[in-house]
């Protein structure tokens, strides 16, 4: 992330370090010339960074689209830079733990744990049909049987739709974090489609 110069900044002007590179969105030619292992490493670095922001720090860049991630060539190799911190999310420790349970249940394909984690996160609405909810969670898990299957956006959309159908409400910090993670997927697909 570029360093900020508060002594040069005002309420209307933010002065930061210049990052010499190209955005992922405009860097197709650069990416095409990079070895597969470099692209895989950069994708892993980005995913790890975003997940740590959400799951460890509780403060995260909420707009990690291809125009906000830069490819930076340095003497020691390629790195990534994050730009535009205009949209920042915050999530508390309790919601982080709920998300961790949800991700672990998806990764292991445990429908029972996933149902319980979602219910713990959003609560039970009036006239809640837990059996029908468990059935829907099971159907969703079949679609994502081997982990996320490369479609975090699909998982987020399916989860939001299911929660809405059961008149549940996901806490806004969690919804914001899920949307941020799903948005990161497009950038990751450009960096390393595998």
ROGUFI-449369 format. One record per residue (C-alpha): residue number from 1; residue in one letter; x, y, z. Coordinates in pm, 1 decimal, m for minus. Layout:
BEGIN
<num:NUM; residuo:A; c1:X; c2:Y; c3:Z>
...
//
This chain:
BEGIN
<num:1; residuo:X; c1:0.0; c2:0.0; c3:0.0>
<num:2; residuo:X; c1:137.4; c2:341.7; c3:m82.5>
<num:3; residuo:X; c1:250.8; c2:553.8; c3:212.3>
<num:4; residuo:X; c1:31.6; c2:853.2; c3:297.7>
<num:5; residuo:X; c1:181.7; c2:1198.3; c3:356.4>
<num:6; residuo:X; c1:m53.0; c2:1361.6; c3:609.0>
<num:7; residuo:X; c1:156.6; c2:1678.4; c3:625.2>
<num:8; residuo:X; c1:86.8; c2:1734.0; c3:253.0>
<num:9; residuo:X; c1:m274.2; c2:1613.0; c3:259.1>
<num:10; residuo:X; c1:m592.4; c2:1808.1; c3:329.6>
<num:11; residuo:X; c1:m962.6; c2:1722.0; c3:367.7>
<num:12; residuo:X; c1:m992.6; c2:1741.3; c3:m12.1>
<num:13; residuo:X; c1:m651.9; c2:1607.7; c3:m123.5>
<num:14; residuo:X; c1:m479.6; c2:1282.5; c3:m29.0>
<num:15; residuo:X; c1:m106.4; c2:1270.4; c3:m110.4>
<num:16; residuo:X; c1:46.9; c2:923.5; c3:m130.2>
<num:17; residuo:X; c1:353.1; c2:749.5; c3:m275.1>
<num:18; residuo:X; c1:355.8; c2:698.7; c3:m649.2>
<num:19; residuo:X; c1:348.4; c2:331.6; c3:m743.2>
<num:20; residuo:X; c1:520.2; c2:267.6; c3:m1075.2>
<num:21; residuo:X; c1:334.5; c2:m13.5; c3:m1244.6>
<num:22; residuo:X; c1:19.9; c2:m110.4; c3:m1427.7>
<num:23; residuo:X; c1:m318.0; c2:m210.0; c3:m1286.1>
<num:24; residuo:X; c1:m425.0; c2:m571.7; c3:m1317.1>
<num:25; residuo:X; c1:m717.5; c2:m451.3; c3:m1527.5>
<num:26; residuo:X; c1:m482.0; c2:m301.0; c3:m1784.4>
<num:27; residuo:X; c1:m200.0; c2:m548.4; c3:m1737.4>
<num:28; residuo:X; c1:m311.9; c2:m837.2; c3:m1955.8>
<num:29; residuo:X; c1:3.0; c2:m812.8; c3:m2169.2>
<num:30; residuo:X; c1:226.2; c2:m807.5; c3:m1861.4>
<num:31; residuo:X; c1:42.4; c2:m1100.0; c3:m1703.7>
<num:32; residuo:X; c1:60.9; c2:m1302.8; c3:m2025.2>
<num:33; residuo:X; c1:441.9; c2:m1275.9; c3:m2018.2>
<num:34; residuo:X; c1:478.0; c2:m1383.7; c3:m1654.5>
<num:35; residuo:X; c1:563.5; c2:m1745.6; c3:m1571.3>
<num:36; residuo:X; c1:275.7; c2:m1952.2; c3:m1430.3>
<num:37; residuo:X; c1:449.7; c2:m1985.6; c3:m1093.0>
<num:38; residuo:X; c1:483.2; c2:m1605.8; c3:m1062.3>
<num:39; residuo:X; c1:115.0; c2:m1558.0; c3:m1141.2>
<num:40; residuo:X; c1:21.2; c2:m1827.7; c3:m890.4>
<num:41; residuo:X; c1:236.9; c2:m1662.0; c3:m623.1>
<num:42; residuo:X; c1:83.5; c2:m1318.9; c3:m690.2>
<num:43; residuo:X; c1:m268.4; c2:m1464.6; c3:m674.3>
<num:44; residuo:X; c1:m187.0; c2:m1634.7; c3:m346.0>
<num:45; residuo:X; c1:m39.6; c2:m1312.1; c3:m206.9>
<num:46; residuo:X; c1:m354.9; c2:m1117.9; c3:m296.4>
<num:47; residuo:X; c1:m595.1; c2:m1377.6; c3:m157.5>
<num:48; residuo:X; c1:m391.2; c2:m1414.5; c3:161.8>
<num:49; residuo:X; c1:m376.2; c2:m1037.6; c3:205.3>
<num:50; residuo:X; c1:m751.0; c2:m989.4; c3:163.5>
<num:51; residuo:X; c1:m836.5; c2:m1284.8; c3:390.1>
<num:52; residuo:X; c1:m597.9; c2:m1160.2; c3:660.9>
<num:53; residuo:X; c1:m750.2; c2:m813.3; c3:642.3>
<num:54; residuo:X; c1:m1099.4; c2:m957.4; c3:692.2>
<num:55; residuo:X; c1:m1027.4; c2:m1249.7; c3:923.8>
<num:56; residuo:X; c1:m732.4; c2:m1124.7; c3:1131.5>
<num:57; residuo:X; c1:m731.5; c2:m745.5; c3:1135.9>
<num:58; residuo:X; c1:m1103.4; c2:m675.1; c3:1102.2>
<num:59; residuo:X; c1:m1034.5; c2:m375.2; c3:877.4>
<num:60; residuo:X; c1:m1028.9; c2:m447.0; c3:506.1>
<num:61; residuo:X; c1:m1003.6; c2:m293.2; c3:160.2>
<num:62; residuo:X; c1:m1358.1; c2:m341.9; c3:36.9>
<num:63; residuo:X; c1:m1305.1; c2:m267.6; c3:m332.9>
<num:64; residuo:X; c1:m1034.0; c2:m502.7; c3:m461.0>
<num:65; residuo:X; c1:m1130.1; c2:m484.1; c3:m828.7>
<num:66; residuo:X; c1:m869.5; c2:m508.4; c3:m1110.4>
<num:67; residuo:X; c1:m831.8; c2:m129.4; c3:m1130.4>
<num:68; residuo:X; c1:m731.7; c2:m107.2; c3:m763.8>
<num:69; residuo:X; c1:m455.2; c2:m369.2; c3:m771.6>
<num:70; residuo:X; c1:m124.6; c2:m286.3; c3:m938.5>
<num:71; residuo:X; c1:147.5; c2:m507.3; c3:m1081.9>
<num:72; residuo:X; c1:482.1; c2:m367.9; c3:m969.0>
<num:73; residuo:X; c1:810.1; c2:m485.2; c3:m1120.3>
<num:74; residuo:X; c1:1101.7; c2:m448.6; c3:m882.6>
<num:75; residuo:X; c1:1460.1; c2:m570.7; c3:m887.9>
<num:76; residuo:X; c1:1369.8; c2:m870.9; c3:m676.3>
<num:77; residuo:X; c1:1065.1; c2:m967.3; c3:m883.1>
<num:78; residuo:X; c1:698.2; c2:m885.0; c3:m913.7>
<num:79; residuo:X; c1:481.4; c2:m751.5; c3:m633.8>
<num:80; residuo:X; c1:128.7; c2:m618.2; c3:m597.4>
<num:81; residuo:X; c1:13.8; c2:m278.1; c3:m478.9>
<num:82; residuo:X; c1:m329.2; c2:m181.7; c3:m348.5>
<num:83; residuo:X; c1:m485.1; c2:151.5; c3:m443.6>
<num:84; residuo:X; c1:m794.6; c2:351.5; c3:m353.4>
<num:85; residuo:X; c1:m883.3; c2:293.1; c3:8.7>
<num:86; residuo:X; c1:m1203.4; c2:493.7; c3:m29.6>
<num:87; residuo:X; c1:m1416.6; c2:192.5; c3:66.1>
<num:88; residuo:X; c1:m1297.1; c2:25.8; c3:384.8>
<num:89; residuo:X; c1:m1494.8; c2:m229.9; c3:583.6>
<num:90; residuo:X; c1:m1477.2; c2:m325.4; c3:949.6>
<num:91; residuo:X; c1:m1578.8; c2:m653.7; c3:1108.5>
<num:92; residuo:X; c1:m1564.8; c2:m751.5; c3:1476.1>
<num:93; residuo:X; c1:m1408.6; c2:m1063.1; c3:1630.5>
<num:94; residuo:X; c1:m1743.6; c2:m1239.6; c3:1680.5>
<num:95; residuo:X; c1:m1841.4; c2:m1200.1; c3:1315.1>
<num:96; residuo:X; c1:m1491.9; c2:m1309.9; c3:1210.7>
<num:97; residuo:X; c1:m1537.8; c2:m1630.8; c3:1409.1>
<num:98; residuo:X; c1:m1879.1; c2:m1691.0; c3:1252.3>
<num:99; residuo:X; c1:m1730.7; c2:m1644.5; c3:904.4>
<num:100; residuo:X; c1:m1444.5; c2:m1879.4; c3:989.6>
<num:101; residuo:X; c1:m1695.5; c2:m2150.9; c3:1086.1>
<num:102; residuo:X; c1:m1888.7; c2:m2093.4; c3:764.5>
<num:103; residuo:X; c1:m1574.7; c2:m2113.9; c3:547.1>
<num:104; residuo:X; c1:m1452.4; c2:m2424.9; c3:731.2>
<num:105; residuo:X; c1:m1790.6; c2:m2595.5; c3:687.3>
<num:106; residuo:X; c1:m1793.7; c2:m2513.5; c3:315.3>
<num:107; residuo:X; c1:m1437.6; c2:m2636.2; c3:274.3>
<num:108; residuo:X; c1:m1512.7; c2:m2967.3; c3:447.0>
<num:109; residuo:X; c1:m1860.9; c2:m3003.3; c3:298.6>
<num:110; residuo:X; c1:m2025.1; c2:m3026.4; c3:642.2>
<num:111; residuo:X; c1:m2388.1; c2:m2925.1; c3:589.6>
<num:112; residuo:X; c1:m2483.2; c2:m2957.6; c3:956.8>
<num:113; residuo:X; c1:m2204.9; c2:m2726.5; c3:1074.6>
<num:114; residuo:X; c1:m2278.9; c2:m2478.7; c3:795.3>
<num:115; residuo:X; c1:m2650.3; c2:m2463.6; c3:884.5>
<num:116; residuo:X; c1:m2566.9; c2:m2409.8; c3:1251.1>
<num:117; residuo:X; c1:m2307.2; c2:m2144.0; c3:1175.3>
<num:118; residuo:X; c1:m2545.4; c2:m1947.0; c3:952.9>
<num:119; residuo:X; c1:m2824.4; c2:m1969.0; c3:1212.6>
<num:120; residuo:X; c1:m2582.7; c2:m1856.7; c3:1485.9>
<num:121; residuo:X; c1:m2476.2; c2:m1565.0; c3:1268.3>
<num:122; residuo:X; c1:m2819.1; c2:m1437.0; c3:1164.4>
<num:123; residuo:X; c1:m3051.8; c2:m1577.6; c3:1431.2>
<num:124; residuo:X; c1:m3384.5; c2:m1754.3; c3:1390.5>
<num:125; residuo:X; c1:m3660.1; c2:m1543.1; c3:1238.3>
<num:126; residuo:X; c1:m4024.9; c2:m1595.9; c3:1341.1>
<num:127; residuo:X; c1:m4183.3; c2:m1911.2; c3:1192.6>
<num:128; residuo:X; c1:m3843.1; c2:m2041.9; c3:1089.0>
<num:129; residuo:X; c1:m3856.8; c2:m2381.1; c3:914.1>
<num:130; residuo:X; c1:m3522.5; c2:m2527.9; c3:1017.3>
<num:131; residuo:X; c1:m3578.0; c2:m2852.8; c3:828.7>
<num:132; residuo:X; c1:m3641.0; c2:m2666.4; c3:501.6>
<num:133; residuo:X; c1:m3341.3; c2:m2442.2; c3:571.8>
<num:134; residuo:X; c1:m3116.9; c2:m2745.3; c3:627.7>
<num:135; residuo:X; c1:m3243.1; c2:m2893.7; c3:300.9>
<num:136; residuo:X; c1:m3156.8; c2:m2574.2; c3:109.8>
<num:137; residuo:X; c1:m2813.1; c2:m2560.2; c3:271.3>
<num:138; residuo:X; c1:m2760.7; c2:m2922.1; c3:164.3>
<num:139; residuo:X; c1:m2855.6; c2:m2838.1; c3:m194.2>
<num:140; residuo:X; c1:m2614.5; c2:m2548.1; c3:m192.6>
<num:141; residuo:X; c1:m2338.1; c2:m2769.2; c3:m56.0>
<num:142; residuo:X; c1:m2387.2; c2:m3015.0; c3:m341.9>
<num:143; residuo:X; c1:m2304.2; c2:m2730.7; c3:m582.5>
<num:144; residuo:X; c1:m1986.5; c2:m2650.4; c3:m387.0>
<num:145; residuo:X; c1:m1900.9; c2:m3007.2; c3:m285.8>
<num:146; residuo:X; c1:m1527.3; c2:m2976.0; c3:m350.1>
<num:147; residuo:X; c1:m1474.6; c2:m2644.7; c3:m174.6>
<num:148; residuo:X; c1:m1562.4; c2:m2321.5; c3:m352.4>
<num:149; residuo:X; c1:m1504.7; c2:m2469.7; c3:m695.5>
<num:150; residuo:X; c1:m1361.1; c2:m2142.7; c3:m818.0>
<num:151; residuo:X; c1:m1682.0; c2:m1948.7; c3:m768.3>
<num:152; residuo:X; c1:m1683.9; c2:m1744.0; c3:m452.8>
<num:153; residuo:X; c1:m1916.9; c2:m1497.4; c3:m623.3>
<num:154; residuo:X; c1:m2165.0; c2:m1777.8; c3:m690.3>
<num:155; residuo:X; c1:m2144.8; c2:m1892.1; c3:m330.4>
<num:156; residuo:X; c1:m2200.9; c2:m1540.6; c3:m196.1>
<num:157; residuo:X; c1:m2497.9; c2:m1485.1; c3:m429.0>
<num:158; residuo:X; c1:m2651.7; c2:m1822.7; c3:m341.9>
<num:159; residuo:X; c1:m2606.2; c2:m1758.9; c3:30.2>
<num:160; residuo:X; c1:m2759.1; c2:m1410.9; c3:11.8>
<num:161; residuo:X; c1:m3054.6; c2:m1544.3; c3:m186.3>
<num:162; residuo:X; c1:m3113.8; c2:m1829.9; c3:56.2>
<num:163; residuo:X; c1:m3091.3; c2:m1603.7; c3:360.8>
<num:164; residuo:X; c1:m3334.9; c2:m1360.4; c3:200.1>
<num:165; residuo:X; c1:m3579.9; c2:m1641.7; c3:114.3>
<num:166; residuo:X; c1:m3589.8; c2:m1739.0; c3:482.7>
<num:167; residuo:X; c1:m3637.8; c2:m1375.5; c3:590.4>
<num:168; residuo:X; c1:m3304.1; c2:m1369.6; c3:767.7>
<num:169; residuo:X; c1:m3070.3; c2:m1072.2; c3:776.2>
<num:170; residuo:X; c1:m2693.4; c2:m1104.9; c3:755.9>
<num:171; residuo:X; c1:m2519.9; c2:m842.5; c3:971.9>
<num:172; residuo:X; c1:m2402.6; c2:m565.9; c3:739.3>
<num:173; residuo:X; c1:m2030.8; c2:m599.7; c3:828.7>
<num:174; residuo:X; c1:m2044.8; c2:m968.9; c3:732.4>
<num:175; residuo:X; c1:m2235.7; c2:m899.8; c3:411.0>
<num:176; residuo:X; c1:m1982.1; c2:m629.3; c3:326.3>
<num:177; residuo:X; c1:m1692.3; c2:m868.7; c3:391.9>
<num:178; residuo:X; c1:m1852.7; c2:m1141.5; c3:180.0>
<num:179; residuo:X; c1:m1911.0; c2:m899.9; c3:m107.5>
<num:180; residuo:X; c1:m1551.0; c2:m780.0; c3:m77.4>
<num:181; residuo:X; c1:m1419.5; c2:m1136.1; c3:m95.5>
<num:182; residuo:X; c1:m1643.2; c2:m1211.7; c3:m392.9>
<num:183; residuo:X; c1:m1523.9; c2:m894.4; c3:m565.0>
<num:184; residuo:X; c1:m1164.8; c2:m1005.5; c3:m519.2>
<num:185; residuo:X; c1:m1243.0; c2:m1314.0; c3:m726.7>
<num:186; residuo:X; c1:m1248.6; c2:m1118.0; c3:m1055.3>
<num:187; residuo:X; c1:m904.1; c2:m976.5; c3:m986.6>
<num:188; residuo:X; c1:m771.0; c2:m1320.1; c3:m892.9>
<num:189; residuo:X; c1:m910.6; c2:m1467.8; c3:m1214.7>
<num:190; residuo:X; c1:m709.7; c2:m1215.2; c3:m1417.7>
<num:191; residuo:X; c1:m389.7; c2:m1274.5; c3:m1219.1>
<num:192; residuo:X; c1:m411.1; c2:m1653.9; c3:m1210.2>
<num:193; residuo:X; c1:m716.2; c2:m1818.0; c3:m1371.7>
<num:194; residuo:X; c1:m620.6; c2:m2152.7; c3:m1215.4>
//
